[in-house]
Amino acid sequence: IKDAQLRHSTGAAGRKKIVAEYSIAASAEKFISLFSKSNCMCGISGAFALTQKGKDSLQHIEKANEALLKRGPDGGAVFKAGHVGLGHRRLSIIDTSCAGDQPMTTPDRRYTIIFNGEIFNFHQLRSRFFKDQELQQLRSHSDTEIFLLLYSKLGIKAFELLEGFFAAGIYGADREGLVLVRDRKGKKPLLGY
């Protein structure tokens, strides 16, 4: 982790964990230089702020997202809530409608995802974990929505079921936390500055 402030904190269950705060402002130039030259594919960016300095850096999330334009020419948006900012640039492949746009939020507003990649077994996961009534309420035909709703049901256990290549950030409004995950082989980049 480069240009990150690390600190220990104690979670609700009394477990110690390392918390990293990434400052987009401190490395925006490096970030823009790295990703503006990339090939076409979805792109994700984000900031999770633990201090006032970190919260001040959230104003740069739009600029970071704009830097990813070449990676996702089919659309882009930013989600902000309190101390988190998430950006996504989209290259539409599985569901090309606007229903698959990201950042995507669950209907109950608990979770928001930014996702880059493809879940190969999302049709099987959809059939296995969702009842007909739930399937009728889906707003898209995207692997992103299945990933997000599966996480909403199973938490981090959902990650074990995913087959594919991906990198994602999932913000949980109920705990005000951010989970970062990528595929086991690290095919999709997930970098912190």
C-alpha angles and dihedrals in degrees: 000000000000127000090006130131111224124198137163119243134176117236128216091272092053094252117142115233137175114244121199124200116201119203112209090188092059094054107020092118092052091045093050092046093050099047105032089071096051127115123256114289134109116293132203132196135172152157131218111195125204098167137038090259088055092048089052089056091060088082087073097058092093091053091049090050092049089053088063094058094113090053094053114023096164097073147315142203143172130226121203129181124160107303099359134079123182127187131191135186114195135219102184113222114136102029109017095184123100087252087082094054120130152259082056123196129200116249090251090053092235098119136033124188138198111192137182119186141030133287105212096194099045092117090056092046090049092054094042101047106028129069122221092259091053091047091055089057095055112117097203144025092233132127087224093066092048090048091050096046092044089054088048089055102038108020116210091345085077090071092066090060098052119104115190142053120294152134121207146168120209120192117204111205093191093061097021089232136136124219119198120197139168135180119282095255095046093236093152119055120249109176132174126204 
